[in-house]
């Protein structure tokens, strides 16, 4: 019963994941996916009503005629165009501060926004051989600094020497730096922090 109440949302997910400007789906195929993936048994009329409801909610869904006058549906306008996703993925791959595992994870999330074209995006990516940080906390450090900037809070941190070896000694014998962060800048593959230090 709960799945049936969520049927319209599942129909939307099916359309988003399986259709775009060049990929279409029939009502019969939607019914099959609903049954096999969500355990929902529905009839054609309810799917027509679900699609009409999604269109009324603002989703750009188009019906076209296929072979034997079969009605097929697809999402016409997506939140991101393929070209825009391509640029975002290229930007991700160029950031050396981003660990490889996190870079790959974010790429997959972006590719899901492409629907059926996700495979095309993944096949046409090249992860360069740049030296990357191994700090798995990098993603959250950036978020923490951004939050401190927006809430006008100071931050403290230890500063490592930038060396090619895995062992990076701390500057000033590990004494904390305390600063007022002003802005994060992503420049030539690295993130930089612009901040004010009262002590220095």
SVG drawing of the C-alpha trace seen along z (x, -y; Angstrom):
<svg xmlns="http://www.w3.org/2000/svg" viewBox="-7 -42 66 50">
<polyline fill="none" stroke="black" stroke-width="0.4" points="0.0,0.0 2.8,-2.4 4.5,-1.7 1.3,-2.4 1.0,-5.8 4.5,-6.6 3.9,-5.4 3.9,-8.8 7.3,-9.5 8.6,-6.2 7.3,-7.0 9.2,-10.3 12.4,-8.4 11.9,-6.0 11.5,-8.8 14.5,-10.7 16.8,-7.6 15.8,-6.2 14.8,-9.0 16.2,-12.2 16.1,-14.0 17.2,-10.8 15.8,-8.1 12.1,-7.2 10.0,-4.8 6.6,-3.3 3.8,-2.9 4.3,0.9 8.0,0.5 7.2,-1.8 4.7,0.8 7.4,3.5 9.9,1.5 7.3,0.6 6.6,4.2 10.2,5.6 11.9,2.8 9.3,1.5 6.8,4.3 3.9,2.2 1.2,3.6 -0.5,0.8 -2.7,0.4 -2.0,-1.8 -4.6,-4.4 -3.0,-5.1 0.4,-5.7 -1.3,-8.2 -2.7,-10.0 0.7,-10.0 2.4,-11.5 -0.3,-14.2 0.2,-15.0 4.0,-15.3 3.4,-17.6 1.1,-19.7 3.8,-19.9 6.2,-21.4 8.2,-18.5 8.9,-18.9 7.6,-15.5 6.7,-15.0 4.7,-12.3 5.7,-11.2 4.3,-8.6 6.4,-5.6 5.9,-2.5 2.3,-1.2 1.1,-4.5 2.7,-3.5 2.9,-6.5 6.4,-7.0 7.5,-9.5 10.7,-11.3 12.0,-14.1 12.7,-17.0 14.5,-19.4 16.8,-18.2 18.3,-20.2 21.8,-20.1 22.6,-19.7 25.3,-17.1 27.7,-19.9 27.3,-21.5 27.9,-18.2 31.0,-17.7 32.4,-21.0 31.7,-20.2 33.3,-16.8 36.4,-18.3 36.6,-20.8 36.5,-18.1 39.2,-16.1 41.5,-19.2 41.4,-19.8 44.5,-18.2 43.3,-18.9 40.4,-16.5 41.2,-12.8 40.8,-10.3 38.1,-8.3 36.0,-11.4 36.5,-12.7 35.2,-9.4 32.3,-9.4 31.2,-12.9 31.6,-12.1 29.2,-9.2 26.7,-11.5 27.0,-14.0 26.6,-11.3 23.4,-10.1 21.9,-13.6 22.5,-12.8 20.1,-9.8 20.7,-7.4 23.7,-9.5 25.7,-8.7 27.7,-6.0 28.8,-8.4 30.0,-10.9 32.0,-8.2 33.5,-6.8 34.7,-10.2 36.5,-11.2 40.2,-11.1 41.5,-11.3 44.9,-13.0 47.9,-11.7 48.3,-14.7 49.6,-14.3 46.5,-14.3 46.0,-14.8 45.4,-11.6 43.4,-13.4 39.9,-11.9 38.7,-14.8 39.5,-17.4 35.8,-17.5 34.6,-18.4 37.5,-20.7 36.4,-22.9 32.8,-22.8 33.9,-23.8 36.0,-26.7 33.1,-27.9 30.8,-27.7 33.2,-29.7 33.4,-32.4 29.7,-32.7 29.1,-32.9 32.2,-35.2 34.0,-32.7 37.7,-32.2 39.4,-28.9 42.5,-27.2 44.7,-24.7 48.1,-23.2 50.2,-23.9 52.2,-21.1 55.2,-21.5 54.2,-20.8 56.5,-18.0 56.2,-15.2 56.8,-12.5 54.0,-11.0 55.5,-12.4 54.8,-16.1 56.3,-17.8 54.3,-20.4 55.5,-24.0 56.3,-25.9 56.6,-22.6 52.9,-22.0 51.7,-25.2 48.1,-26.1 47.5,-28.9 44.4,-31.0 43.0,-33.2 39.8,-35.0 39.0,-33.3 38.0,-35.7 37.7,-33.6 38.5,-30.2 40.0,-30.4 40.4,-27.5 43.3,-28.4 45.4,-26.3 44.2,-22.9 44.5,-23.9 42.4,-25.5 43.9,-28.5 42.7,-30.2 42.8,-34.0 42.7,-34.9 43.7,-37.6 46.0,-36.7 46.0,-39.1 49.2,-37.7 51.1,-38.0"/>
</svg>
